[in-house]
Amino acid sequence: MAETTGTRIDAGTNSVTGSSIGTGNGAENRTSAGAEAVAVPEVGGRGAKERGRWWRGFTGSVAAGLAVLAVGVLGVAGVCLLTNAPGPGLFLLVGHPVAAVVALLVQRVADRRNGAVAGVAGVGVLVIAFVALTLFWWA
């Protein structure tokens, strides 16, 4: 009998106990006849999962902030149109929504993928935000 953390495997009966996910009653999971019982190590390392959650939350907030900024710019343009006041130019009126949509699409990739792809997509959101703010506000 081999033991791992939380899972017990009995090679004599080809059964695994202690890891009955979804049964709710502690029933044994049987392996097929003649198959070797293999110990499955428990997944640890909550730190990596929490870092990923923090990163996705941060980049998602940046993407949402760009969307709110785009709506704000369009709202200001509408007020300026009604009052005949000079407002944001065409470059800003088109650029802000485009940057927001692209950032939200890249954030969607970051939310749905894992590993390096999610990390690179998150960096992409930050790059899009930096370029948008540089072009539309600081230049």
Salt bridges, closest charged atoms under 4 A:
GLU28 OE1 - ARG30 NH2 3.07
